[in-house]
């Protein structure tokens, strides 16, 4: 994916089994836990492109969150802060080759940032 592409959408859920059954039946999503990501089942739409994860619902994560591919999380956070955004979660590693962070835009919308490749 390229800088600015929506790469992933997390959906907060309170019951993983029920949510997995619901989204599989409703949309035909393939939902599975991948090695190294236990407890975080990932979904893929039938188009083979769109996807995301089912993540535990919690304080600060009550609505779906889209993740945007960026060339550099550090540079994007600097630009976002300069434009008035707030950093909700600093850059965190996912794997040795990928990382994520979360910002809030000017209206308080939570936007995830993704850099790198998983795998």
Number of C-alpha atoms within 10 A of each C-alpha: 11 10 13 13 12 18 21 22 20 21 20 19 20 13 12 17 10 11 16 20 13 13 16 16 11 9 11 14 21 17 21 17 14 11 6 9 11 10 13 18 18 23 25 19 16 12 8 10 10 14 19 21 21 25 19 17 16 11 6 8 15 13 14 17 19 19 23 21 21 21 14 15 21 14 11 14 20 13 12 17 15 10 11 12 18 18 18 15 13 13 17 13 13 17 13 10 11 14 19 21 20 23 21 18 16 12 8 11 13 21 18 22 26 28 23 19 12 10 8
